[in-house]
Amino acid sequence: MSVLDSIFNYNERLIVQEMAAQLENESCTEEQLSDIACLALNKVPAKYIKHSVDRAFYMSNDERAELEVSVRESVTEAIKFIKGVKN
């Protein structure tokens, strides 16, 4: 087992969960979904951990709230860009 098999970017899961919530009633191709995920992930810092509880345990309520806002905004912006919605 390599090191890469035992670590992951905590924010990847948050981005994908937020995408599912925001795109629940939308139709997207696999390519669009991948593009949205990449754009959104590039807007938030990578946070590599071994276990989900590692990150959640050490985050304050303020940090968690700030991360939720950042993830939500990043996904919203990425969806608008990929779907061609202008501000």
Rosetta blueprint (number, residue, H / E / L):
1 M L
2 S L
3 V H
4 L H
5 D H
6 S H
7 I L
8 F E
9 N E
10 Y H
11 N H
12 E H
13 R H
14 L H
15 I H
16 V H
17 Q H
18 E H
19 M H
20 A H
21 A H
22 Q H
23 L L
24 E L
25 N L
26 E L
27 S L
28 C L
29 T L
30 E H
31 E H
32 Q H
33 L H
34 S H
35 D H
36 I H
37 A H
38 C H
39 L H
40 A H
41 L H
42 N L
43 K L
44 V L
45 P L
46 A L
47 K L
48 Y E
49 I E
50 K L
51 H L
52 S H
53 V H
54 D H
55 R H
56 A H
57 F H
58 Y H
59 M L
60 S L
61 N H
62 D H
63 E H
64 R H
65 A H
66 E H
67 L H
68 E H
69 V H
70 S H
71 V H
72 R H
73 E H
74 S H
75 V H
76 T H
77 E H
78 A H
79 I H
80 K H
81 F H
82 I H
83 K H
84 G L
85 V L
86 K L
87 N L
